[in-house]
Amino acid sequence: MHAIDAVVAWVDGGDPGHRRKFLAHVPPPKRARHAAADATGFGDCGEVR
């Protein structure tokens, strides 16, 4: 058995299905000022390969 060094939770922020499901849980008035609703929170910078 091997030890686990790290676990990376990754979501494709460019996936329209993910964005649609995510926004269904954030009311429209909060979208403009809620940091978790910002699309850059799920940006793909190529760090997971």
MIDOSE-1310 file (N, C-alpha, C; in nm, 2 decimals, decimal comma, always signed):
residues 49
mhai	+0,08/-0,12/+0,00/+0,00/+0,00/+0,00/+0,09/+0,12/+0,00; +0,05/+0,22/-0,08/+0,13/+0,35/-0,09/+0,06/+0,46/-0,01; +0,14/+0,55/+0,04/+0,09/+0,66/+0,11/+0,04/+0,76/+0,01; -0,06/+0,84/+0,05/-0,11/+0,95/-0,03/-0,05/+1,08/+0,01
davv	+0,02/+1,15/-0,08/+0,09/+1,27/-0,05/-0,01/+1,39/-0,05; -0,10/+1,39/-0,15/-0,20/+1,50/-0,16/-0,32/+1,46/-0,24; -0,43/+1,53/-0,22/-0,55/+1,51/-0,30/-0,59/+1,64/-0,35; -0,61/+1,65/-0,48/-0,65/+1,77/-0,55/-0,79/+1,76/-0,60
awvd	-0,88/+1,85/-0,55/-1,01/+1,85/-0,60/-1,01/+1,95/-0,72; -1,05/+1,90/-0,83/-1,04/+1,98/-0,95/-1,18/+1,99/-1,02; -1,22/+2,11/-1,06/-1,34/+2,12/-1,14/-1,31/+2,20/-1,26; -1,36/+2,16/-1,38/-1,34/+2,23/-1,50/-1,44/+2,35/-1,51
ggdp	-1,38/+2,47/-1,48/-1,46/+2,59/-1,47/-1,51/+2,63/-1,61; -1,46/+2,57/-1,71/-1,51/+2,60/-1,85/-1,63/+2,52/-1,89; -1,66/+2,42/-1,81/-1,77/+2,33/-1,84/-1,91/+2,40/-1,82; -1,99/+2,43/-1,92/-2,11/+2,49/-1,91/-2,21/+2,42/-1,82
ghrr	-2,21/+2,29/-1,81/-2,29/+2,22/-1,72/-2,26/+2,24/-1,58; -2,13/+2,25/-1,55/-2,09/+2,28/-1,41/-2,14/+2,42/-1,37; -2,11/+2,52/-1,46/-2,15/+2,66/-1,43/-2,30/+2,67/-1,41; -2,38/+2,60/-1,49/-2,53/+2,61/-1,48/-2,57/+2,55/-1,34
kfla	-2,52/+2,44/-1,30/-2,55/+2,37/-1,18/-2,50/+2,46/-1,06; -2,39/+2,51/-1,07/-2,33/+2,60/-0,96/-2,42/+2,72/-0,94; -2,45/+2,79/-1,05/-2,53/+2,92/-1,04/-2,67/+2,89/-0,99; -2,72/+2,77/-1,00/-2,85/+2,74/-0,95/-2,86/+2,75/-0,80
hvpp	-2,74/+2,74/-0,74/-2,74/+2,75/-0,59/-2,69/+2,88/-0,53; -2,67/+2,98/-0,62/-2,63/+3,11/-0,58/-2,74/+3,21/-0,63; -2,82/+3,27/-0,54/-2,93/+3,36/-0,58/-2,87/+3,48/-0,66; -2,94/+3,52/-0,77/-2,89/+3,63/-0,85/-2,84/+3,76/-0,78
pkra	-2,91/+3,80/-0,67/-2,85/+3,92/-0,60/-2,71/+3,90/-0,54; -2,68/+3,78/-0,51/-2,55/+3,75/-0,45/-2,44/+3,72/-0,55; -2,48/+3,69/-0,67/-2,38/+3,66/-0,78/-2,28/+3,77/-0,80; -2,33/+3,89/-0,80/-2,24/+4,01/-0,83/-2,14/+4,03/-0,72
rhaa	-2,16/+3,99/-0,60/-2,07/+4,02/-0,49/-2,02/+3,90/-0,42; -2,06/+3,78/-0,46/-2,02/+3,66/-0,38/-1,89/+3,61/-0,45; -1,78/+3,60/-0,38/-1,65/+3,56/-0,43/-1,66/+3,42/-0,49; -1,74/+3,33/-0,42/-1,75/+3,19/-0,47/-1,82/+3,18/-0,60
adat	-1,89/+3,28/-0,64/-1,96/+3,27/-0,77/-1,88/+3,33/-0,88; -1,76/+3,38/-0,85/-1,67/+3,43/-0,96/-1,61/+3,32/-1,04; -1,62/+3,33/-1,17/-1,57/+3,23/-1,26/-1,42/+3,20/-1,25; -1,34/+3,30/-1,20/-1,20/+3,27/-1,18/-1,17/+3,17/-1,07
gfgd	-1,27/+3,15/-0,99/-1,24/+3,05/-0,88/-1,23/+2,91/-0,93; -1,27/+2,89/-1,06/-1,26/+2,75/-1,12/-1,18/+2,76/-1,25; -1,09/+2,86/-1,26/-1,01/+2,87/-1,38/-0,91/+2,76/-1,39; -0,88/+2,73/-1,51/-0,78/+2,62/-1,54/-0,65/+2,69/-1,58
cgev	-0,55/+2,69/-1,50/-0,42/+2,75/-1,53/-0,32/+2,65/-1,57; -0,36/+2,53/-1,59/-0,27/+2,42/-1,64/-0,19/+2,36/-1,52; -0,22/+2,39/-1,40/-0,14/+2,33/-1,29/-0,16/+2,19/-1,26; -0,28/+2,13/-1,31/-0,30/+1,99/-1,29/-0,29/+1,92/-1,42
r	-0,19/+1,83/-1,42/-0,16/+1,76/-1,55/-0,15/+1,61/-1,52
